[in-house]
Amino acid sequence: MRNIYDLKVAWCKLCDQGWVTIRKVPAIGRYCVICEECEAEWDHPLHAQYNILSKEWNDNSVEDPSFEEISELGWDEYIIRK
């Protein structure tokens, strides 16, 4: 089973307490990145890295996307693999 932190793309610049990870919002068929600590949300991994354009999806039902989905988005290059 995969660990949620396998999908981390940044350390949260808002709360400075949690990892920002790639998530899928099935209800609207979108992907976003969410801080696992303060639940701040962004549209794209770069937005979280630079803390711009914060987004509120207002949907608590998120899930882990597959690596295939992440690769298709081109977001696999943002995953921190350390």
C-alpha positions as CSV (number, residue, x, y, z in Angstrom):
1,M,0.0,0.0,0.0
2,R,1.3,3.4,-0.9
3,N,1.9,6.1,1.7
4,I,0.2,9.5,1.1
5,Y,3.6,11.2,1.5
6,D,4.8,9.4,-1.7
7,L,2.9,12.1,-3.5
8,K,4.4,15.1,-1.7
9,V,5.3,18.1,-3.8
10,A,6.1,20.9,-1.3
11,W,6.3,21.8,2.4
12,C,3.3,24.1,3.2
13,K,4.3,27.7,3.2
14,L,1.1,28.7,4.9
15,C,1.2,26.7,8.1
16,D,4.9,25.5,7.9
17,Q,3.7,22.2,9.6
18,G,2.8,19.8,6.8
19,W,3.5,18.3,3.4
20,V,1.5,19.3,0.4
21,T,0.4,16.2,-1.6
22,I,-1.3,15.6,-4.9
23,R,-5.0,14.6,-4.5
24,K,-7.9,13.8,-6.7
25,V,-11.4,15.3,-6.2
26,P,-13.7,12.7,-7.7
27,A,-16.9,14.7,-7.3
28,I,-15.7,17.3,-9.9
29,G,-13.1,15.2,-11.8
30,R,-10.2,17.5,-10.9
31,Y,-6.8,17.2,-9.3
32,C,-5.3,19.6,-6.8
33,V,-2.6,19.7,-4.1
34,I,-3.6,19.9,-0.4
35,C,-1.6,20.5,2.8
36,E,-2.2,17.4,4.9
37,E,-1.9,19.6,8.1
38,C,-3.9,22.8,7.5
39,E,-5.9,21.6,4.4
40,A,-4.9,24.6,2.3
41,E,-5.5,23.8,-1.4
42,W,-4.0,24.8,-4.7
43,D,-4.7,24.1,-8.4
44,H,-1.2,23.1,-9.3
45,P,2.0,21.9,-7.5
46,L,3.8,25.0,-8.6
47,H,1.2,27.2,-7.0
48,A,1.8,25.5,-3.6
49,Q,5.6,25.8,-4.0
50,Y,5.3,29.5,-4.6
51,N,2.1,29.9,-2.4
52,I,0.0,31.6,-5.1
53,L,-3.6,31.3,-6.2
54,S,-5.0,29.3,-3.2
55,K,-8.2,27.5,-4.1
56,E,-11.1,26.3,-2.0
57,W,-12.8,23.2,-3.4
58,N,-15.3,22.9,-0.5
59,D,-15.3,19.1,-0.9
60,N,-13.9,16.9,1.8
61,S,-14.0,13.7,-0.3
62,V,-10.5,13.5,-1.9
63,E,-8.6,10.4,-2.7
64,D,-5.1,9.4,-3.8
65,P,-4.6,9.4,-7.6
66,S,-2.7,6.7,-9.3
67,F,0.9,7.3,-10.5
68,E,-0.5,6.8,-14.0
69,E,-3.0,9.7,-13.5
70,I,-0.2,11.9,-12.1
71,S,2.0,11.1,-15.0
72,E,-0.7,11.9,-17.5
73,L,-1.1,15.3,-15.9
74,G,2.7,15.9,-16.0
75,W,2.8,16.4,-12.3
76,D,5.1,13.4,-11.6
77,E,8.1,15.8,-12.1
78,Y,7.0,17.8,-9.0
79,I,7.0,14.8,-6.6
80,I,9.7,15.0,-4.0
81,R,11.3,11.6,-4.0
82,K,13.6,12.0,-0.9
